[in-house]
Amino acid sequence: MQSMQTIHHHAELHPKLSLWRGKRCGCFPSNTNTNDFKMKKIASFSTPALHLTHNIFERWAVIKATGDNDGREDKLAEFEHDPDAASILMGNFDDPEKLRKRIEERIKKKQKDILQTKTGSAEPMIVTFKEFDFSDSCYIWIEFSRSPSNNELDLISGAIRSWYLLGHIGGYNSMNMQLTQLPINEKPSFDSVKASEEITSAFYNIGDLELQDNLARIWVDTGTSDPLMLDVLINALQSLSSDYIGIKNLVFGGKHWGKWKEGSNSVEDGYKVCKI
């Protein structure tokens, strides 16, 4: 009881620990849904400092909760894959205030590495469907807020390449989403027999990413994949838009869109090709 009271006390030092404690003990109410759980996590991870603090105090609480003061170094060794946590915990285990100061010192020292300025746009990306049909191939159009740099194009084409590869090996199959359909407070389980009986899906083919100034397009044949694949792409590009380079419009379908000049591959038009 004393160790659990200690955990509760230091949950006040770090709000995320109280959420972690509820999850570990199965204390979430049955009506807790995924959005509620996400919002609690987002609130607690609102800064990198809280994220680092959570890692340290969770490890500290796990060891304290055992009520065993012997073999402490062995328990700490379990967290050897997190050198930041290990270096702070070592020698400061019995003094939470000293632990707190060490965390603050580490954050100040590594602030430039932890905090990075977003270069994207705060404006929401507009998603439109134009003459789009899952049974046929089509173009996907991406209008950026400005002409992307080479590094940004590498990031965008890498994301699209990963999106295609996951679909090509059958990753976008909403008929087999057993874990997604489980209640948030239920223990994860997977029925392999049921999964093998579902019809597989496959993303058939994709072209290269073409760019004219700030407008890009890519040809896709979605094959037997379902709308899950589009949700994944939209979510990924929305994050890229807010964090790296703004995306004004994402358009699915249509042979022509915007100011695209068909057949023009001149440097004057800012034409580039990124291999997918």
Phi and psi in degrees as a GROMACS rama.xvg file:
@    title "Ramachandran Plot"
@    xaxis  label "Phi"
@    yaxis  label "Psi"
@TYPE xy
-63.3059  -40.3672  GLN-2
-66.4812  -37.5034  SER-3
-70.0523  -33.5934  MET-4
-64.6475  -36.6939  GLN-5
-63.1511  -42.4296  THR-6
-61.0661  -44.8063  ILE-7
-61.4767  -39.9253  HIS-8
-62.6437  -43.9511  HIS-9
-83.0714  -8.11287  HIS-10
-64.7179  -28.5868  ALA-11
-68.0392  -30.0807  GLU-12
-71.5961  -28.6868  LEU-13
-140.789  108.976  HIS-14
-56.6202  -34.0597  PRO-15
-63.5116  -27.4669  LYS-16
-64.6384  -33.7945  LEU-17
-66.9431  -36.3181  SER-18
-66.2214  -44.3502  LEU-19
-60.0916  -42.0107  TRP-20
-63.2359  -39.9514  ARG-21
-65.4539  -38.481  GLY-22
-67.6083  -43.3537  LYS-23
-64.772  -36.0677  ARG-24
-90.6559  -0.111515  CYS-25
69.5554  35.3115  GLY-26
-94.3249  1.91516  CYS-27
-69.7161  136.956  PHE-28
-63.8546  155.258  PRO-29
-64.5399  -22.3762  SER-30
-92.4035  8.8547  ASN-31
-67.9186  124.259  THR-32
-105.367  176.664  ASN-33
-62.7096  -40.9426  THR-34
-64.7263  -40.1378  ASN-35
-59.9966  -44.9528  ASP-36
-63.8823  -42.4914  PHE-37
-62.5035  -43.3132  LYS-38
-64.6669  -36.3085  MET-39
-65.2156  -40.5401  LYS-40
-67.3333  -42.7088  LYS-41
-62.2169  -42.8537  ILE-42
-62.4583  -39.2906  ALA-43
-78.183  -23.0523  SER-44
-104.647  30.2125  PHE-45
-65.9034  -19.6523  SER-46
-136.392  152.653  THR-47
-59.3035  -30.2755  PRO-48
-62.3625  -42.7947  ALA-49
-66.3856  -35.233  LEU-50
-62.2508  -46.0503  HIS-51
-66.1537  -41.2773  LEU-52
-61.0457  -40.987  THR-53
-58.8774  -45.7452  HIS-54
-59.4146  -43.9238  ASN-55
-67.3968  -51.0755  ILE-56
-71.0836  -29.4075  PHE-57
-65.3798  -44.1989  GLU-58
-64.0995  -41.7102  ARG-59
-61.4984  -42.8829  TRP-60
-68.4423  -36.9522  ALA-61
-59.4133  -44.6298  VAL-62
-72.6358  -40.9088  ILE-63
-63.8255  -34.8921  LYS-64
-67.2995  -19.6263  ALA-65
-71.8551  -21.7119  THR-66
69.6451  15.791  GLY-67
-116.521  112.269  ASP-68
-85.1386  -12.4515  ASN-69
-86.1858  151.663  ASP-70
67.219  27.0979  GLY-71
-65.1162  -38.6047  ARG-72
-63.1177  -33.838  GLU-73
-66.4046  -38.888  ASP-74
-67.3105  -40.3931  LYS-75
-64.8832  -30.1521  LEU-76
-63.8909  -20.8713  ALA-77
-63.8577  -20.1873  GLU-78
-105.979  27.5176  PHE-79
-65.368  -18.5488  GLU-80
-79.3364  -4.16317  HIS-81
-119.278  85.2005  ASP-82
-60.8421  -32.8209  PRO-83
-61.7689  -45.7782  ASP-84
-64.9984  -43.099  ALA-85
-63.0325  -43.656  ALA-86
-66.9447  -29.8513  SER-87
-80.8532  -39.2129  ILE-88
-69.478  -38.5852  LEU-89
-60.3119  124.41  MET-90
81.2225  -3.65414  GLY-91
-126.586  18.0978  ASN-92
-64.6791  -38.3817  PHE-93
-93.194  5.28539  ASP-94
-128.503  91.2509  ASP-95
-61.7653  -32.4898  PRO-96
-67.7697  -39.9327  GLU-97
-65.8205  -35.8662  LYS-98
-61.2985  -43.8674  LEU-99
-61.8986  -43.9211  ARG-100
-64.2841  -38.4943  LYS-101
-65.1012  -37.5577  ARG-102
-64.0793  -45.1532  ILE-103
-62.7872  -40.598  GLU-104
-63.4346  -41.2696  GLU-105
-65.9701  -38.8431  ARG-106
-66.051  -42.4869  ILE-107
-62.9604  -39.0354  LYS-108
-68.4856  -37.0213  LYS-109
-106.964  19.8171  LYS-110
-59.2242  -40.616  GLN-111
-64.9171  -31.116  LYS-112
-78.7217  -31.1581  ASP-113
-81.2362  -44.8068  ILE-114
-95.0365  124.121  LEU-115
-129.308  134.326  GLN-116
-73.7771  132.81  THR-117
-73.2928  139.826  LYS-118
-113.625  6.25422  THR-119
-86.6083  -153.338  GLY-120
-121.632  143.574  SER-121
-82.3859  -13.141  ALA-122
-73.5984  136.679  GLU-123
-68.3057  143.997  PRO-124
-74.7099  129.17  MET-125
-88.3156  125.863  ILE-126
-109.372  127.641  VAL-127
-133.196  145.477  THR-128
-114.12  121.353  PHE-129
-127.42  111.427  LYS-130
51.566  44.0583  GLU-131
-98.5836  136.028  PHE-132
-145.011  126.57  ASP-133
-63.3231  -22.5407  PHE-134
-82.7269  -1.03462  SER-135
-136.381  158.382  ASP-136
-76.032  161.127  SER-137
-161.873  173.398  CYS-138
-97.2214  148.09  TYR-139
-113.399  127.255  ILE-140
-107.512  136.64  TRP-141
-128.459  117.125  ILE-142
-103.616  116.211  GLU-143
-88.2085  162.565  PHE-144
-73.2833  -18.6294  SER-145
-158.004  175.064  ARG-146
-72.0733  124.4  SER-147
-69.6376  148.221  PRO-148
-76.1532  170.434  SER-149
-62.287  -39.9491  ASN-150
-64.4259  -39.5711  ASN-151
-68.1385  -37.6354  GLU-152
-64.6117  -37.2244  LEU-153
-62.2829  -41.2982  ASP-154
-65.613  -45.2335  LEU-155
-66.0477  -47.4448  ILE-156
-65.8927  -33.7121  SER-157
-65.2402  -40.0627  GLY-158
-65.0534  -43.295  ALA-159
-66.5153  -39.1415  ILE-160
-62.0389  -43.5374  ARG-161
-64.1418  -41.2589  SER-162
-58.5361  -44.7805  TRP-163
-66.0735  -45.6851  TYR-164
-61.4032  -40.9865  LEU-165
-61.3982  -40.8503  LEU-166
-71.1969  -35.0848  GLY-167
-63.9423  -31.0297  HIS-168
-97.7727  15.8873  ILE-169
90.5525  21.3016  GLY-170
-72.3033  -23.6444  GLY-171
-100.077  79.2915  TYR-172
-132.332  95.7577  ASN-173
-70.1474  -10.8205  SER-174
-75.4025  -14.418  MET-175
-129.748  72.7623  ASN-176
-126.16  61.0822  MET-177
-63.736  -41.7441  GLN-178
-71.5043  -36.564  LEU-179
-63.493  -32.1472  THR-180
-84.2316  -7.09312  GLN-181
-75.4983  146.776  LEU-182
-59.2924  149.631  PRO-183
-62.5057  -28.5827  ILE-184
-99.2776  12.3195  ASN-185
-96.9027  144.221  GLU-186
-63.485  131.906  LYS-187
-59.6757  140.1  PRO-188
-151.072  156.924  SER-189
-143.672  130.035  PHE-190
-98.657  102.432  ASP-191
-67.4977  -34.3377  SER-192
-65.5926  -45.5383  VAL-193
-61.4055  -40.6362  LYS-194
-63.2959  -38.9449  ALA-195
-69.9868  -19.8886  SER-196
-86.5388  -14.024  GLU-197
-77.192  150.18  GLU-198
-70.6323  130.792  ILE-199
-74.7202  159.835  THR-200
-123.322  155.093  SER-201
-150.548  132.128  ALA-202
-84.9946  111.97  PHE-203
-70.8621  -54.9761  TYR-204
-155.983  161.177  ASN-205
-151.217  146.739  ILE-206
-94.2606  -170.384  GLY-207
-85.8191  157.411  ASP-208
-81.8457  116.706  LEU-209
-102.506  145.006  GLU-210
-135.618  132.57  LEU-211
-123.958  105.486  GLN-212
58.4861  -108.652  ASP-213
-107.25  11.9138  ASN-214
-116.794  128.068  LEU-215
-123.459  155.559  ALA-216
-144.691  155.312  ARG-217
-147.472  134.939  ILE-218
-89.6136  135.625  TRP-219
-135.888  148.981  VAL-220
-120.843  101.81  ASP-221
-71.3812  -10.6145  THR-222
60.3714  -128.108  GLY-223
-102.405  13.2978  THR-224
-69.5014  162.636  SER-225
-117.397  -178.562  ASP-226
-55.5452  -16.4339  PRO-227
-54.8576  -36.73  LEU-228
-63.5609  -34.7225  MET-229
-72.9221  -38.3371  LEU-230
-58.6433  -43.0246  ASP-231
-62.6474  -46.0203  VAL-232
-64.2771  -44.3702  LEU-233
-61.1991  -45.074  ILE-234
-61.4274  -42.7783  ASN-235
-65.18  -46.1597  ALA-236
-69.6076  -30.2705  LEU-237
-64.0399  -40.303  GLN-238
-67.228  -42.4409  SER-239
-60.5121  -38.0199  LEU-240
-65.3736  -41.5376  SER-241
-79.8513  -28.1496  SER-242
-100.785  -30.1025  ASP-243
-123.126  -63.0919  TYR-244
-140.515  130.339  ILE-245
-64.0825  137.928  GLY-246
-116.487  118.736  ILE-247
-76.6478  -48.2522  LYS-248
-137.018  140.659  ASN-249
-124.247  115.704  LEU-250
-121.12  128.203  VAL-251
-102.548  121.168  PHE-252
96.8705  168.353  GLY-253
94.4549  133.05  GLY-254
-77.7599  -25.9886  LYS-255
-134.764  144.39  HIS-256
-158.96  142.466  TRP-257
63.1225  -142.385  GLY-258
-97.7076  22.7825  LYS-259
-66.0844  130.512  TRP-260
-101  104.517  LYS-261
-63.2208  131.113  GLU-262
85.6496  -4.99507  GLY-263
-91.9958  122.269  SER-264
-128.295  33.8927  ASN-265
-85.683  152.395  SER-266
-65.7369  -32.2386  VAL-267
-59.926  -31.3886  GLU-268
-88.4707  6.02558  ASP-269
69.5099  31.8459  GLY-270
-75.932  130.73  TYR-271
-141.88  156.847  LYS-272
-129.799  129.504  VAL-273
-112.537  120.289  CYS-274
-66.3684  133.916  LYS-275
